[in-house]
């Protein structure tokens, strides 16, 4: 069951359902002759069919937790961010999320503001620095950035999703203020706006990850300690620690007589 949103009231959700396809269509048509139905049409789904993929209030803070929650989702999604001064801003991510040390994305990306005012900042087409989700590069700041350059993003959320920064201009998105230059983060959500297949692929991916984790957690004691009845796992561990030997420190049950 999808947890309730702390950011989107029913009225706000309905507003996004109406305006988001128009924003996406405007962003797309700015760069191609015709709209891309496979991008736009999923956004016209009723808002109660959108899927809350991640919320920092329930799934844990941090970009690693965010990425673990959205991995495998095959449709477009919305990132929503509430600052500690009650600004509500966001980013539209038209493709599956990808962690990388390089910028990813395409010209269908856009940024927007919802509170205290509405604003729509489409990609300008000048520079393809749409999105950077850096989880591993220790030289560049770890976190989630849109536009700009590493360390000077148009919108940046730090690794722990505790603090962020914003600027009013970059060569990737249209000019305009999103929020304060520096801000605290109160809550982050990611909404999946795609079709049922998008979420089914996410469920399959998450299930495969869970199965792989369970597989690696299983320890085959026989492979680790051998098949000799005297070599119980507990005894072997104590012996390796120098706390027991085969004949004195631990009494081992005798092998049953056939």
QUITADA-V646178 format. One record per run of one state. SS is the DSSP state (H for helix, E for strand, L for the rest). FROM is the first residue (numbers start at 1). LEN is the number of residues. Records with the same first field share a line. If there is no record, write none. Layout:
BEGIN
SS=FROM-LEN, FROM-LEN
END
This chain:
BEGIN
L=1-9, 30-7, 45-2, 50-1, 60-3, 71-6, 84-4, 94-10, 105-5, 116-3, 124-7, 135-8, 147-2, 150-2, 153-2, 159-4, 167-6, 174-8, 193-3, 218-3, 226-7, 241-18
H=10-20, 37-8, 47-3, 56-4, 63-8, 196-22, 221-5, 233-8
E=51-5, 77-7, 88-6, 104-1, 110-6, 119-5, 131-4, 143-4, 149-1, 152-1, 155-4, 163-4, 173-1, 182-11
END
